[in-house]
């Protein structure tokens, strides 16, 4: 990847972030403002993908890694996979707990006899985090 292509790609990425926000902030609070920002964002995404496919990712293929470098790369990818499994499951669990806990508190304020049922739903939402944590341990066990 040459310096010029890196510069063009970074300018395209910056434009794809700044331009939709500018259109969103500049327009009146109508449905057209949202559609314009979304349209520019989609066009910028596919434009950047086309640029990358045509100019950035075209080149000579490199030989496969051998020996210690390949195992270090696989271990690094394993650590990244474990982190993503834990992180994304915790984000999803947090979203689920926020919805379930607020609904449970609202239901408890009306009828205090349903506390056990509401705690089960909150606990089920927290289980998502534990499943991601277990998957990350399984991934790390294979390293």
C-alpha atoms as an extended CHARMM CRD file, in Angstrom:
* protein
*
       143  EXT
         1         1  UNK       CA              0.0000000000        0.0000000000        0.0000000000  PROA      1               0.0000000000
         2         2  UNK       CA              1.5920000000        3.2180000000       -1.1050000000  PROA      2               0.0000000000
         3         3  UNK       CA              1.5980000000        6.4780000000        0.7860000000  PROA      3               0.0000000000
         4         4  UNK       CA             -0.7250000000        8.0880000000       -1.7590000000  PROA      4               0.0000000000
         5         5  UNK       CA             -3.3200000000        5.3360000000       -1.4480000000  PROA      5               0.0000000000
         6         6  UNK       CA             -3.1220000000        5.5380000000        2.3530000000  PROA      6               0.0000000000
         7         7  UNK       CA             -3.6750000000        9.2870000000        2.1630000000  PROA      7               0.0000000000
         8         8  UNK       CA             -6.6100000000        8.9520000000       -0.2260000000  PROA      8               0.0000000000
         9         9  UNK       CA             -8.1720000000        6.2070000000        1.8810000000  PROA      9               0.0000000000
        10        10  UNK       CA             -7.8340000000        8.2350000000        5.0820000000  PROA      10              0.0000000000
        11        11  UNK       CA             -9.3580000000       11.2870000000        3.3800000000  PROA      11              0.0000000000
        12        12  UNK       CA            -12.2570000000        9.1790000000        2.0970000000  PROA      12              0.0000000000
        13        13  UNK       CA            -12.8520000000        7.7170000000        5.5610000000  PROA      13              0.0000000000
        14        14  UNK       CA            -12.7670000000       11.1470000000        7.1670000000  PROA      14              0.0000000000
        15        15  UNK       CA            -15.1650000000       12.5070000000        4.5570000000  PROA      15              0.0000000000
        16        16  UNK       CA            -17.5150000000        9.5680000000        5.0540000000  PROA      16              0.0000000000
        17        17  UNK       CA            -17.7020000000       10.4280000000        8.7480000000  PROA      17              0.0000000000
        18        18  UNK       CA            -17.8380000000       14.2290000000        8.5810000000  PROA      18              0.0000000000
        19        19  UNK       CA            -20.1920000000       14.6890000000        5.6130000000  PROA      19              0.0000000000
        20        20  UNK       CA            -23.2000000000       12.7480000000        6.9920000000  PROA      20              0.0000000000
        21        21  UNK       CA            -22.8760000000       14.5320000000       10.3380000000  PROA      21              0.0000000000
        22        22  UNK       CA            -22.6950000000       17.8720000000        8.5470000000  PROA      22              0.0000000000
        23        23  UNK       CA            -25.8230000000       17.0960000000        6.5330000000  PROA      23              0.0000000000
        24        24  UNK       CA            -27.5700000000       15.9180000000        9.6680000000  PROA      24              0.0000000000
        25        25  UNK       CA            -26.7210000000       19.0440000000       11.6630000000  PROA      25              0.0000000000
        26        26  UNK       CA            -27.3550000000       21.5090000000        8.8270000000  PROA      26              0.0000000000
        27        27  UNK       CA            -30.8510000000       20.3630000000        7.8480000000  PROA      27              0.0000000000
        28        28  UNK       CA            -34.1490000000       21.0970000000        9.4530000000  PROA      28              0.0000000000
        29        29  UNK       CA            -35.6010000000       18.4440000000       11.7320000000  PROA      29              0.0000000000
        30        30  UNK       CA            -37.4310000000       16.5350000000        9.0490000000  PROA      30              0.0000000000
        31        31  UNK       CA            -37.4160000000       13.0390000000        7.6590000000  PROA      31              0.0000000000
        32        32  UNK       CA            -35.4430000000       14.2790000000        4.6470000000  PROA      32              0.0000000000
        33        33  UNK       CA            -32.4810000000       15.1580000000        6.8480000000  PROA      33              0.0000000000
        34        34  UNK       CA            -32.2300000000       11.6120000000        8.1000000000  PROA      34              0.0000000000
        35        35  UNK       CA            -32.6060000000       10.1800000000        4.6200000000  PROA      35              0.0000000000
        36        36  UNK       CA            -29.9500000000       12.5130000000        3.2000000000  PROA      36              0.0000000000
        37        37  UNK       CA            -27.4660000000       11.6090000000        5.9280000000  PROA      37              0.0000000000
        38        38  UNK       CA            -28.2100000000        7.9150000000        5.4880000000  PROA      38              0.0000000000
        39        39  UNK       CA            -27.8820000000        8.1430000000        1.6960000000  PROA      39              0.0000000000
        40        40  UNK       CA            -24.5270000000        9.9030000000        1.9150000000  PROA      40              0.0000000000
        41        41  UNK       CA            -23.3200000000        7.3740000000        4.4840000000  PROA      41              0.0000000000
        42        42  UNK       CA            -24.3210000000        4.4170000000        2.2830000000  PROA      42              0.0000000000
        43        43  UNK       CA            -22.7920000000        5.9850000000       -0.8210000000  PROA      43              0.0000000000
        44        44  UNK       CA            -19.5650000000        6.7170000000        1.0480000000  PROA      44              0.0000000000
        45        45  UNK       CA            -19.4050000000        3.1630000000        2.3740000000  PROA      45              0.0000000000
        46        46  UNK       CA            -19.8070000000        1.5600000000       -1.0300000000  PROA      46              0.0000000000
        47        47  UNK       CA            -17.4400000000        4.1110000000       -2.5830000000  PROA      47              0.0000000000
        48        48  UNK       CA            -14.7250000000        3.2860000000       -0.0870000000  PROA      48              0.0000000000
        49        49  UNK       CA            -15.2870000000       -0.4330000000       -0.6080000000  PROA      49              0.0000000000
        50        50  UNK       CA            -15.0020000000       -0.0060000000       -4.3810000000  PROA      50              0.0000000000
        51        51  UNK       CA            -11.8250000000        2.0630000000       -3.9750000000  PROA      51              0.0000000000
        52        52  UNK       CA            -10.3070000000       -0.5850000000       -1.7170000000  PROA      52              0.0000000000
        53        53  UNK       CA            -11.2060000000       -3.4060000000       -4.0760000000  PROA      53              0.0000000000
        54        54  UNK       CA             -9.8270000000       -1.6050000000       -7.1160000000  PROA      54              0.0000000000
        55        55  UNK       CA             -6.6850000000        0.0380000000       -5.8140000000  PROA      55              0.0000000000
        56        56  UNK       CA             -5.6910000000       -0.9190000000       -2.3000000000  PROA      56              0.0000000000
        57        57  UNK       CA             -6.1120000000       -4.6900000000       -2.1900000000  PROA      57              0.0000000000
        58        58  UNK       CA             -4.6610000000       -5.3520000000       -5.6240000000  PROA      58              0.0000000000
        59        59  UNK       CA             -1.0750000000       -6.5380000000       -5.4270000000  PROA      59              0.0000000000
        60        60  UNK       CA              1.2430000000       -9.4710000000       -5.1660000000  PROA      60              0.0000000000
        61        61  UNK       CA              0.3140000000      -12.3260000000       -2.8900000000  PROA      61              0.0000000000
        62        62  UNK       CA              2.7800000000      -13.0740000000       -0.1310000000  PROA      62              0.0000000000
        63        63  UNK       CA              3.9830000000      -16.5220000000        0.8220000000  PROA      63              0.0000000000
        64        64  UNK       CA              2.3040000000      -18.2230000000        3.7390000000  PROA      64              0.0000000000
        65        65  UNK       CA              3.9130000000      -17.8070000000        7.1220000000  PROA      65              0.0000000000
        66        66  UNK       CA              5.8000000000      -20.7770000000        8.4450000000  PROA      66              0.0000000000
        67        67  UNK       CA              6.9640000000      -21.9460000000       11.8140000000  PROA      67              0.0000000000
        68        68  UNK       CA              6.9020000000      -19.7130000000       14.8320000000  PROA      68              0.0000000000
        69        69  UNK       CA              5.4360000000      -16.6620000000       13.0760000000  PROA      69              0.0000000000
        70        70  UNK       CA              2.3480000000      -18.6270000000       12.0260000000  PROA      70              0.0000000000
        71        71  UNK       CA              1.7210000000      -19.9450000000       15.5380000000  PROA      71              0.0000000000
        72        72  UNK       CA              2.1730000000      -16.4720000000       17.0240000000  PROA      72              0.0000000000
        73        73  UNK       CA             -0.3180000000      -15.1040000000       14.5200000000  PROA      73              0.0000000000
        74        74  UNK       CA             -2.8150000000      -17.8570000000       15.3510000000  PROA      74              0.0000000000
        75        75  UNK       CA             -2.3930000000      -17.2090000000       19.0610000000  PROA      75              0.0000000000
        76        76  UNK       CA             -2.9580000000      -13.4960000000       18.5280000000  PROA      76              0.0000000000
        77        77  UNK       CA             -6.1210000000      -14.1770000000       16.5620000000  PROA      77              0.0000000000
        78        78  UNK       CA             -7.2840000000      -16.5000000000       19.3450000000  PROA      78              0.0000000000
        79        79  UNK       CA             -6.8200000000      -13.7650000000       21.9290000000  PROA      79              0.0000000000
        80        80  UNK       CA             -8.7130000000      -11.3090000000       19.7380000000  PROA      80              0.0000000000
        81        81  UNK       CA            -11.5360000000      -13.8410000000       19.2680000000  PROA      81              0.0000000000
        82        82  UNK       CA            -11.7670000000      -14.4000000000       23.0390000000  PROA      82              0.0000000000
        83        83  UNK       CA            -11.8720000000      -10.6500000000       23.6610000000  PROA      83              0.0000000000
        84        84  UNK       CA            -14.5690000000      -10.1260000000       21.0290000000  PROA      84              0.0000000000
        85        85  UNK       CA            -16.6610000000      -13.0090000000       22.4120000000  PROA      85              0.0000000000
        86        86  UNK       CA            -16.5130000000      -11.6020000000       25.9240000000  PROA      86              0.0000000000
        87        87  UNK       CA            -16.9360000000       -7.9710000000       24.9280000000  PROA      87              0.0000000000
        88        88  UNK       CA            -19.8520000000       -8.4000000000       22.5630000000  PROA      88              0.0000000000
        89        89  UNK       CA            -21.7120000000      -10.7610000000       24.8950000000  PROA      89              0.0000000000
        90        90  UNK       CA            -21.2820000000       -8.3050000000       27.7640000000  PROA      90              0.0000000000
        91        91  UNK       CA            -22.5550000000       -5.4300000000       25.6310000000  PROA      91              0.0000000000
        92        92  UNK       CA            -25.5860000000       -7.5030000000       24.5980000000  PROA      92              0.0000000000
        93        93  UNK       CA            -26.1520000000       -8.6310000000       28.1560000000  PROA      93              0.0000000000
        94        94  UNK       CA            -25.9930000000       -5.0480000000       29.3930000000  PROA      94              0.0000000000
        95        95  UNK       CA            -28.5950000000       -3.9750000000       26.8630000000  PROA      95              0.0000000000
        96        96  UNK       CA            -30.8180000000       -6.9080000000       27.8310000000  PROA      96              0.0000000000
        97        97  UNK       CA            -30.4310000000       -6.2820000000       31.5600000000  PROA      97              0.0000000000
        98        98  UNK       CA            -31.2410000000       -2.5940000000       31.1570000000  PROA      98              0.0000000000
        99        99  UNK       CA            -34.5080000000       -3.4300000000       29.4100000000  PROA      99              0.0000000000
       100       100  UNK       CA            -35.4430000000       -6.3300000000       31.7040000000  PROA      100             0.0000000000
       101       101  UNK       CA            -34.5250000000       -4.5750000000       34.9530000000  PROA      101             0.0000000000
       102       102  UNK       CA            -36.4500000000       -1.4070000000       34.1510000000  PROA      102             0.0000000000
       103       103  UNK       CA            -39.5060000000       -3.4650000000       33.1930000000  PROA      103             0.0000000000
       104       104  UNK       CA            -39.1210000000       -5.5540000000       36.3500000000  PROA      104             0.0000000000
       105       105  UNK       CA            -38.9470000000       -2.4610000000       38.5470000000  PROA      105             0.0000000000
       106       106  UNK       CA            -42.0310000000       -1.0460000000       36.8670000000  PROA      106             0.0000000000
       107       107  UNK       CA            -43.9200000000       -4.2990000000       37.3800000000  PROA      107             0.0000000000
       108       108  UNK       CA            -42.7540000000       -4.5410000000       41.0010000000  PROA      108             0.0000000000
       109       109  UNK       CA            -44.0420000000       -1.0690000000       41.7390000000  PROA      109             0.0000000000
       110       110  UNK       CA            -47.5290000000       -2.1980000000       40.7470000000  PROA      110             0.0000000000
       111       111  UNK       CA            -47.5300000000       -5.7210000000       42.2360000000  PROA      111             0.0000000000
       112       112  UNK       CA            -44.8880000000       -6.8430000000       44.7360000000  PROA      112             0.0000000000
       113       113  UNK       CA            -45.8300000000      -10.5380000000       44.5000000000  PROA      113             0.0000000000
       114       114  UNK       CA            -44.1090000000      -10.9910000000       41.1240000000  PROA      114             0.0000000000
       115       115  UNK       CA            -40.5980000000      -10.3520000000       42.3920000000  PROA      115             0.0000000000
       116       116  UNK       CA            -39.4580000000      -13.9420000000       41.7920000000  PROA      116             0.0000000000
       117       117  UNK       CA            -40.6510000000      -13.9490000000       38.1880000000  PROA      117             0.0000000000
       118       118  UNK       CA            -39.0180000000      -10.6300000000       37.4290000000  PROA      118             0.0000000000
       119       119  UNK       CA            -35.6820000000      -11.7270000000       38.9250000000  PROA      119             0.0000000000
       120       120  UNK       CA            -35.7070000000      -14.7990000000       36.6740000000  PROA      120             0.0000000000
       121       121  UNK       CA            -35.9650000000      -12.5950000000       33.5750000000  PROA      121             0.0000000000
       122       122  UNK       CA            -33.1500000000      -10.3350000000       34.7560000000  PROA      122             0.0000000000
       123       123  UNK       CA            -31.0260000000      -13.4040000000       35.5240000000  PROA      123             0.0000000000
       124       124  UNK       CA            -31.6740000000      -14.8300000000       32.0450000000  PROA      124             0.0000000000
       125       125  UNK       CA            -30.4250000000      -11.5970000000       30.5210000000  PROA      125             0.0000000000
       126       126  UNK       CA            -27.2610000000      -11.7810000000       32.6320000000  PROA      126             0.0000000000
       127       127  UNK       CA            -26.7180000000      -15.3390000000       31.4270000000  PROA      127             0.0000000000
       128       128  UNK       CA            -25.7510000000      -14.0170000000       28.0200000000  PROA      128             0.0000000000
       129       129  UNK       CA            -22.6080000000      -12.5110000000       29.5500000000  PROA      129             0.0000000000
       130       130  UNK       CA            -21.7000000000      -15.7930000000       31.1960000000  PROA      130             0.0000000000
       131       131  UNK       CA            -22.1030000000      -17.6930000000       27.9270000000  PROA      131             0.0000000000
       132       132  UNK       CA            -19.6910000000      -15.3140000000       26.1920000000  PROA      132             0.0000000000
       133       133  UNK       CA            -17.2680000000      -15.6730000000       29.0850000000  PROA      133             0.0000000000
       134       134  UNK       CA            -17.4090000000      -19.4710000000       28.8060000000  PROA      134             0.0000000000
       135       135  UNK       CA            -16.8660000000      -19.3320000000       25.0520000000  PROA      135             0.0000000000
       136       136  UNK       CA            -13.8020000000      -17.1450000000       25.5650000000  PROA      136             0.0000000000
       137       137  UNK       CA            -12.3930000000      -19.7070000000       28.0200000000  PROA      137             0.0000000000
       138       138  UNK       CA            -13.0210000000      -22.4420000000       25.4710000000  PROA      138             0.0000000000
       139       139  UNK       CA            -11.1590000000      -20.4180000000       22.8240000000  PROA      139             0.0000000000
       140       140  UNK       CA             -8.2560000000      -19.7500000000       25.1880000000  PROA      140             0.0000000000
       141       141  UNK       CA             -8.1500000000      -23.4470000000       26.0970000000  PROA      141             0.0000000000
       142       142  UNK       CA             -7.4180000000      -24.2950000000       22.4570000000  PROA      142             0.0000000000
       143       143  UNK       CA             -4.3720000000      -22.0000000000       22.3490000000  PROA      143             0.0000000000
